[in-house]
């Protein structure tokens, strides 16, 4: 059975999109948000829970115009992982971006300087120097089994062992041997029976551990996921009373490969219509001229983008602009890049005679236009 988004009741798109899987069951996540609503009446929030993020998912999420995104879980080896460029595009689009617990903690530590908000102890460990990507990795079940963990992440094993040591369930030597056993196992094979077997604990120590474990082992990934849910939900609610966060495309833009990959993701999203041949040709010419303008050192300011938007789209109220973007399946950053491209095309045309050696003069352009019109009228 394919995974489905779980949206809260209410009209409109999601205000918060959460990529969540084995770190915390969706039913637990919904309970956490329900507790928030009880403690803060009127804090109902439109939330969409999505499976662990994979490459392209953040780009698709942007088209839904959320106020905030919480990246908690993501795929590692089974499919291509979520790209840094997707996360940077979300930040460019003015979306509040949170990361915690698993893939989210890893990406937040890498992109904190760009504005991604890291939450929780696992994020702090990566921020402070943990360099093992696999420390948060684990095997998990499919969507129909609620992404239940099948193995133990190293960060969770180390956390539980540290708690057992603090409770004097384990001696210092026993805790050290259990940690070494956990670290020696591949993440696809790391389970508590295998960890205990590798630690070679005495029968007395095993009995103490069994009593400790029977009470429920501490789960650091789940704790961090709950904290991230609360923080991202509060931030999304707070955004209701604030003007939209400004979108500001990065300069320079991403590599051609990244742009092409994102274009492919958006071009084939559900409900999109392929462009006709005439529109495709016009768009190709626009991109070619804009590229020539960039190579010539021309650039476009935020004021110029805003002026072009006003000229092309007219005076739009915020709600109308939002509806237009939703209809186009676009995010604000994509619109800003399109405006920049169109403005560069206009600059290239205005400076056509200077952009190339012996560039085309207005007279040459007029004559070519006249000739082409005559040929078209003649049916050639």
C-alpha positions as CSV (number, residue, x, y, z in Angstrom):
1,X,0.0,0.0,0.0
2,X,1.6,3.3,-1.0
3,X,2.2,5.9,1.7
4,X,-0.3,8.7,1.9
5,X,-0.1,12.2,3.4
6,X,-2.1,12.6,6.6
7,X,-3.5,16.2,6.6
8,X,-5.3,17.7,9.5
9,X,-8.8,19.0,8.9
10,X,-9.2,22.5,7.4
11,X,-9.2,24.2,4.1
12,X,-6.1,25.3,2.2
13,X,-2.7,23.7,1.8
14,X,-0.6,22.5,4.7
15,X,1.0,25.2,6.9
16,X,3.6,22.6,8.2
17,X,5.0,19.7,6.2
18,X,6.7,17.0,8.3
19,X,9.0,14.3,6.8
20,X,8.7,11.6,9.4
21,X,9.2,7.8,9.5
22,X,11.0,5.5,11.9
23,X,12.0,8.2,14.4
24,X,8.4,8.6,15.7
25,X,5.2,6.9,14.5
26,X,2.7,9.3,12.9
27,X,0.1,8.4,15.5
28,X,2.5,9.6,18.2
29,X,3.3,12.7,16.2
30,X,-0.4,13.5,15.9
31,X,-0.8,13.0,19.7
32,X,2.1,15.4,20.3
33,X,0.4,18.1,18.2
34,X,-3.0,17.4,19.9
35,X,-1.3,18.0,23.3
36,X,-0.1,21.3,22.0
37,X,-3.6,22.3,21.0
38,X,-4.9,21.5,24.5
39,X,-2.3,23.7,26.1
40,X,-2.8,26.5,23.6
41,X,-6.4,26.8,22.5
42,X,-6.8,28.1,19.0
43,X,-3.5,26.6,17.9
44,X,-5.0,24.3,15.3
45,X,-2.6,23.9,12.4
46,X,-2.9,22.3,9.0
47,X,-0.2,19.7,9.0
48,X,0.8,17.1,6.4
49,X,2.9,14.1,7.5
50,X,5.0,12.7,4.7
51,X,7.3,9.6,4.5
52,X,11.0,9.9,4.9
53,X,12.3,12.4,2.4
54,X,14.2,11.4,-0.7
55,X,15.7,13.4,-3.5
56,X,13.2,15.8,-5.0
57,X,10.7,15.7,-2.1
58,X,11.6,19.1,-0.8
59,X,11.2,20.7,-4.2
60,X,7.7,19.1,-4.6
61,X,6.8,20.3,-1.0
62,X,7.6,23.9,-2.0
63,X,4.9,23.9,-4.6
64,X,2.4,23.3,-1.7
65,X,3.4,26.7,-0.2
66,X,4.0,25.6,3.5
67,X,5.0,28.1,6.2
68,X,7.5,25.6,7.6
69,X,9.0,22.3,6.9
70,X,10.3,19.8,9.5
71,X,12.8,17.4,8.0
72,X,13.2,14.5,10.5
73,X,13.6,11.3,8.6
74,X,15.1,10.7,5.1
75,X,16.3,7.8,3.1
76,X,20.0,7.0,3.0
77,X,21.0,4.1,0.7
78,X,17.7,2.7,-0.6
79,X,17.1,5.8,-2.8
80,X,19.0,9.1,-3.5
81,X,19.0,11.3,-0.4
82,X,17.5,14.7,-0.2
83,X,19.8,17.3,-1.8
84,X,21.3,20.2,0.0
85,X,20.2,22.4,-2.9
86,X,16.5,21.5,-2.2
87,X,16.9,22.6,1.3
88,X,18.6,25.8,0.3
89,X,15.8,26.5,-2.2
90,X,13.3,26.1,0.6
91,X,15.2,28.7,2.6
92,X,15.5,30.9,-0.4
93,X,11.7,30.7,-0.8
94,X,11.2,32.1,2.7
95,X,10.1,28.8,4.3
96,X,11.2,28.1,7.9
97,X,13.2,24.9,7.7
98,X,13.8,22.6,10.8
99,X,15.9,19.5,11.1
100,X,16.3,17.0,13.9
101,X,16.7,13.4,14.9
102,X,18.0,11.7,11.8
103,X,18.7,12.9,8.3
104,X,17.2,16.3,9.5
105,X,19.8,16.6,12.2
106,X,22.6,15.8,9.7
107,X,21.4,18.3,7.1
108,X,20.7,21.0,9.8
109,X,24.3,20.8,11.0
110,X,25.6,21.2,7.5
111,X,23.3,24.1,6.6
112,X,23.0,25.9,9.9
113,X,25.0,28.9,8.5
114,X,22.4,29.2,5.7
115,X,19.5,29.5,8.1
116,X,18.3,25.9,8.7
117,X,17.2,25.5,12.3
118,X,18.6,22.4,14.1
119,X,16.7,21.0,17.1
120,X,17.7,18.4,19.7
121,X,20.6,16.6,21.1
122,X,21.5,14.6,17.9
123,X,21.7,17.8,15.9
124,X,24.0,19.3,18.6
125,X,26.3,16.3,18.4
126,X,26.7,16.7,14.6
127,X,27.1,20.4,15.1
128,X,29.8,19.8,17.6
129,X,31.9,17.4,15.5
130,X,30.2,14.0,15.1
131,X,31.2,13.0,11.6
132,X,29.6,9.6,11.2
133,X,26.6,9.8,8.9
134,X,25.6,6.2,9.7
135,X,25.2,7.0,13.4
136,X,21.6,7.8,12.8
137,X,20.9,5.1,10.1
138,X,18.8,2.1,10.7
139,X,16.6,-0.4,8.8
140,X,12.9,0.2,8.9
141,X,9.7,-1.4,7.7
142,X,7.6,-0.1,4.8
143,X,4.8,2.5,4.9
144,X,2.1,-0.2,5.5
145,X,3.9,-1.1,8.7
146,X,4.3,2.5,9.8
147,X,8.0,2.6,9.1
148,X,8.7,0.7,12.3
149,X,12.4,0.5,13.1
150,X,13.9,-3.0,12.5
151,X,17.4,-2.2,13.8
152,X,18.9,0.3,16.4
153,X,20.6,3.5,15.4
154,X,24.0,4.0,17.0
155,X,22.9,7.3,18.6
156,X,20.0,5.6,20.3
157,X,22.1,2.7,21.5
158,X,24.7,5.0,23.0
159,X,22.0,7.1,24.7
160,X,20.4,4.1,26.3
161,X,23.7,2.7,27.4
162,X,24.6,6.1,29.0
163,X,21.3,6.2,30.8
164,X,21.9,2.6,32.1
165,X,25.3,3.6,33.3
166,X,23.9,6.7,35.1
167,X,21.3,4.5,36.8
168,X,24.1,2.2,37.9
169,X,22.6,-0.7,35.9
170,X,25.9,-1.0,34.1
171,X,29.4,-0.5,35.4
172,X,31.8,1.7,33.5
173,X,33.5,-1.3,32.0
174,X,30.2,-2.9,31.0
175,X,29.0,0.3,29.4
176,X,32.2,0.7,27.5
177,X,32.0,-2.9,26.2
178,X,28.3,-2.4,25.2
179,X,29.2,0.8,23.3
180,X,32.1,-0.8,21.5
181,X,29.8,-3.8,20.5
182,X,27.2,-1.4,19.2
183,X,29.7,0.6,17.2
184,X,31.2,-2.5,15.7
185,X,27.9,-3.6,14.1
186,X,26.7,-2.4,10.7
187,X,23.6,-0.4,11.0
188,X,21.6,-3.1,9.1
189,X,22.6,-5.7,11.8
190,X,22.6,-3.6,15.0
191,X,19.9,-5.1,17.3
192,X,20.0,-5.3,21.0
193,X,20.5,-9.1,21.1
194,X,23.6,-8.7,18.9
195,X,24.8,-5.8,21.0
196,X,24.5,-7.8,24.2
197,X,26.2,-10.8,22.7
198,X,29.2,-8.8,21.6
199,X,29.5,-7.1,25.0
200,X,29.8,-10.5,26.8
201,X,28.1,-9.3,30.0
202,X,27.8,-11.6,33.0
203,X,24.5,-13.2,33.9
204,X,24.0,-10.8,36.7
205,X,24.6,-7.8,34.4
206,X,22.3,-9.2,31.8
207,X,19.6,-9.7,34.4
208,X,20.0,-6.0,35.5
209,X,19.8,-4.9,31.9
210,X,16.7,-6.9,31.2
211,X,14.9,-5.3,34.1
212,X,16.0,-1.8,32.9
213,X,15.0,-2.5,29.3
214,X,11.6,-3.9,30.3
215,X,10.7,-0.4,31.6
216,X,11.2,0.9,28.1
217,X,14.5,1.9,26.7
218,X,15.2,5.7,26.2
219,X,14.7,6.8,22.6
220,X,16.7,9.9,21.8
221,X,15.6,10.0,18.2
222,X,11.9,10.0,19.3
223,X,12.6,12.7,21.9
224,X,14.3,14.9,19.4
225,X,11.5,14.3,16.8
226,X,8.9,15.4,19.4
227,X,10.9,18.5,20.2
228,X,11.2,19.3,16.5
229,X,7.4,18.9,16.0
230,X,6.7,21.3,18.8
231,X,9.2,23.9,17.6
232,X,8.2,23.8,14.0
233,X,4.5,23.9,14.8
234,X,5.0,27.0,17.1
235,X,7.0,28.7,14.3
236,X,4.4,27.9,11.7
237,X,1.6,29.3,13.9
238,X,3.7,32.5,14.6
239,X,4.1,33.1,10.9
240,X,0.3,33.6,10.6
241,X,0.6,37.1,12.1
242,X,3.7,38.0,10.2
243,X,4.2,39.1,6.5
244,X,5.6,36.4,4.2
245,X,9.3,35.8,4.6
246,X,11.2,37.4,1.7
247,X,12.4,35.2,-1.0
248,X,16.0,35.8,-2.1
249,X,17.5,33.5,-4.7
250,X,21.1,32.6,-4.0
251,X,23.8,34.2,-6.1
252,X,25.4,32.5,-8.0
253,X,22.6,30.1,-8.8
254,X,23.1,26.3,-8.4
255,X,25.0,24.2,-10.9
256,X,23.5,23.4,-14.3
257,X,23.0,19.8,-13.1
258,X,21.1,20.8,-10.1
259,X,18.9,23.2,-12.0
260,X,18.2,20.5,-14.6
261,X,17.4,18.0,-11.9
262,X,14.9,20.3,-10.2
263,X,13.3,21.3,-13.5
264,X,12.8,17.6,-14.3
265,X,11.1,17.0,-10.9
266,X,8.7,20.0,-11.3
267,X,8.0,19.4,-15.0
268,X,6.7,15.9,-14.4
269,X,4.8,16.5,-11.2
270,X,1.2,15.3,-11.1
271,X,-1.2,17.5,-12.9
272,X,1.4,19.5,-14.9
273,X,0.8,20.0,-18.6
274,X,3.8,19.7,-20.9
275,X,4.6,23.0,-22.8
276,X,3.6,23.3,-26.5
277,X,6.4,23.6,-29.1
278,X,6.0,27.4,-29.5
279,X,6.1,28.1,-25.8
280,X,9.2,25.8,-25.5
281,X,11.0,27.6,-28.2
282,X,10.2,31.0,-26.7
283,X,11.5,29.8,-23.3
284,X,14.7,28.4,-24.8
285,X,15.4,31.8,-26.5
286,X,14.7,33.6,-23.2
287,X,17.1,31.3,-21.3
288,X,19.8,31.6,-24.0
289,X,19.6,35.4,-24.0
290,X,19.6,35.5,-20.2
291,X,22.6,33.3,-20.1
292,X,24.4,35.6,-22.6
293,X,23.5,38.6,-20.4
294,X,25.0,36.8,-17.3
295,X,28.2,36.0,-19.2
296,X,28.4,39.7,-20.1
297,X,28.3,40.7,-16.4
298,X,24.7,41.9,-16.3
299,X,22.6,41.4,-13.2
300,X,19.1,42.1,-11.9
301,X,18.3,43.8,-8.6
302,X,15.4,43.0,-6.3
303,X,13.8,46.3,-7.2
304,X,14.0,45.4,-10.9
305,X,12.4,42.0,-10.3
306,X,9.6,43.6,-8.3
307,X,9.0,46.2,-11.1
308,X,8.8,43.5,-13.7
309,X,6.4,41.4,-11.6
310,X,4.1,44.5,-11.3
311,X,4.3,45.1,-15.0
312,X,3.6,41.4,-16.0
313,X,1.2,40.4,-13.2
314,X,-0.4,43.7,-12.3
315,X,-1.3,44.8,-8.7
316,X,-1.9,41.5,-6.9
317,X,-3.1,41.2,-3.3
318,X,-1.1,38.6,-1.3
319,X,-3.9,36.1,-1.5
320,X,-4.1,36.5,-5.3
321,X,-0.4,36.1,-5.6
322,X,-0.6,32.9,-3.4
323,X,-3.4,31.5,-5.5
324,X,-1.5,32.2,-8.7
325,X,1.6,30.3,-7.4
326,X,-0.6,27.4,-6.3
327,X,-2.2,27.2,-9.7
328,X,1.2,27.2,-11.4
329,X,2.6,24.6,-8.9
330,X,5.4,27.0,-8.2
331,X,7.2,28.3,-5.1
332,X,8.2,32.0,-4.6
333,X,11.8,31.3,-5.3
334,X,11.0,29.8,-8.7
335,X,9.0,32.8,-9.6
336,X,11.8,35.1,-8.5
337,X,14.3,33.2,-10.7
338,X,11.9,33.4,-13.7
339,X,11.5,37.2,-13.2
340,X,15.3,37.4,-13.0
341,X,15.6,35.5,-16.3
342,X,13.0,37.6,-18.1
343,X,14.7,40.8,-16.9
344,X,18.0,39.6,-18.1
345,X,16.5,38.9,-21.5
346,X,15.2,42.4,-21.7
347,X,18.6,43.8,-20.8
348,X,20.2,41.6,-23.4
349,X,17.8,42.8,-26.1
350,X,18.2,46.5,-25.0
351,X,22.0,46.1,-25.3
352,X,22.1,43.8,-28.3
353,X,24.4,46.0,-30.3
354,X,27.0,45.9,-27.5
355,X,26.8,42.3,-26.3
356,X,28.5,40.9,-29.4
357,X,31.3,42.1,-31.6
358,X,29.6,44.0,-34.4
359,X,26.3,43.1,-32.7
360,X,22.9,43.3,-34.4
361,X,21.8,46.9,-35.0
362,X,18.1,48.0,-34.7
363,X,18.0,48.4,-38.5
364,X,19.1,44.8,-38.9
365,X,16.5,43.6,-36.5
366,X,13.8,45.6,-38.2
367,X,14.7,44.2,-41.6
368,X,14.7,40.6,-40.3
369,X,11.3,41.1,-38.7
370,X,10.0,42.6,-42.0
371,X,11.3,39.7,-44.0
372,X,10.0,37.0,-41.7
373,X,6.5,38.7,-41.7
374,X,6.5,38.7,-45.5
375,X,7.5,35.1,-45.7
376,X,4.8,34.1,-43.2
377,X,2.1,36.1,-45.2
378,X,3.2,34.3,-48.3
379,X,2.7,31.0,-46.6
380,X,6.4,29.9,-46.8
